[in-house]
Amino acid sequence: MEEREDHHDNCPAFPEMKVIIIGSKAEYKRSAANTILGQEDCKMREEIVKSEKTERKVQNRSVTLVMTPGWWRSFTLAESVKSLKMEIVHSLKLCPDPHAFLLVINLHKTFTEMHLNSVVEHMEILGEQIWNHTILLLMYNDKTQRHADNKKIIERAGQELDIVIKKCGNRVHVFNYTESKGINVEKLFHEIESLAAEHEGQGFKIDSKLLEDMEEKRRTVKKRAEEREIEAKTKMQTLKERLTEKSFPELRIVLMGGNIVGKSSVVNTILKIKQEKNMSKKCVLSEGEVDKQTVILIDTPGWWPYASVKETSESVKQEIMSSVTCCPPGPHAVLLVLQSGVAFTEAQRRSVKEHMELLGRDVWKYCIVVFSRGDWIVTPTIEEHIESEGEDLQWLINKCGNMYHVINYMEQDDEKQVRELIEKVVMMARMNNDLLTPLEGAKEDSDSGWGSDQDKFERGSLNLYPPEMHEDHVKKWLENMEIVSDYRDSSKFSEDISEDVTQNQNH
């Protein structure tokens, strides 16, 4: 597929230009924005978590540019958090009637049918007509290809990318972001002006009801989030005032969660260690100190995403149940680790409930929900994430007595996040009169299996998540982690994910 021939020489230069940059995570959207705006950005490697607006004078034009948060490259729209959809729609509030959308795709990985479907679903949040206003920016950073022919680069990308190019009306530009020059930006500006001329100077018009409904939802989410935050802070303050006497020579904590949720990163962040890979499918005990307080953490093997208890191996279930005996006389708290940046569905809610109750139905009064990888949350606050995700996540948080916390592995030097978590564990330990102890018969109760087709349909797994699909789901996350690791020039993410997957790949 060739880049479109220049035919916009006679298009007048616009004194004002409005552009929205869109694309999946780690696609170098900031690099594209910096090149267009002719600026350097110290936040180059930071994830875009909400729509960001910048206004700048560029080549005698007043440019308004909005960057939107990205989706995971391999994820369907259903797997993306609901707040992402709200932020993408909100970009039209920040930049009404944009002259163009710039869809950024990085050529560092093969562009497959899975990636194509993801791009199409997320782009069409704003309606199918978005393609009539979209220019494709293909980014690459191979210095050995600085003089490569753009046509050959496009051809090597494959037929799935060719479909995207055709959807964009053959409007495509290739940027080597290690060698970007102003002439490319000038050419891009001419392309945007040509596109606007095709629409008689009219920018993209979003369905007004969609925008109004989404803005109303954002306001509702924000209001409820503020109420939840006040409730959580009031509860903690009350506990601090009433429960001041009891101290603990050590705090014993069990970590629970599915595969690839980042339990290892939570352990490493709390204890400031680098936990070695666990290949035994067994509970792993780690011990350290936090502010001179001895802390014992028991990391349990995870379960496959969306799996019911009946789909989880007996060895894993037995190991989870034995976790409470690994730290006699019993744990003070259970940290249920959830991954930020991914949708929490009815299927996951039921899976989490079943596996948690392997420790008994009373486990919830000992439970704190911990959101790992806090830098992936596509909302200003964790409360807005909870409220925007809907009933399933809210049910879980409420089940845990509105006890939740965020851990950001990329900010391990932030001692406050760990100190506040341990403070919550201490308050919970003081609040409960007893410890979590082994419970006979807890392994499987009346709510532990989804045997009927109706049950499977309700959790979204009938002919959708057969056992062999669990591994495919993990492969998606491994690909996403590899992309983020390359993007941030950091091995932290992929190593932690590999530990979780290695533990469970044979379950």
Secondary structure, DSSP 8 states (H G I E B T S, - for coil): --------TTS---SEEEEEEE--TTS-HHHHHHHHHT---TTTTS---S-EEEEEEETTEEEEEEE-----TT--GGGS-HHHHHHHHHHHHHSSS-SEEEEEEETTS---HHHHHHHHHHHGGG-GGGGGGEEEEEEE--GGGTT--HHHHHHHT-HHHHHHHHHTTT-EEEEETTS--HHHHHHHHHHHHHHHHHTTT------HHHHHHHHHHHHHHHHHHHHHHHHHHHHHHHHHHH--S---SEEEEEEE--TTS-HHHHHHHHHT-------SSS-EEEEEEETTEEEEEEE-----TT--GGGS-HHHHHHHHHGGGSSTT--SEEEEEEETTS---HHHHHHHHHHHGGG-GGGGGGEEEEEE-GGG-SSSSHHHHHHHH-HHHHHHHHHTTT-EEE--GGGTT-HHHHHHHHHHHHHHHHH-SS-----TT-SS-TTS---SHHHHHHTT-TTTS-HHHHHHHHHHHHHHHHHHHHHHT-SHHHHHHHHHHHHHTT-
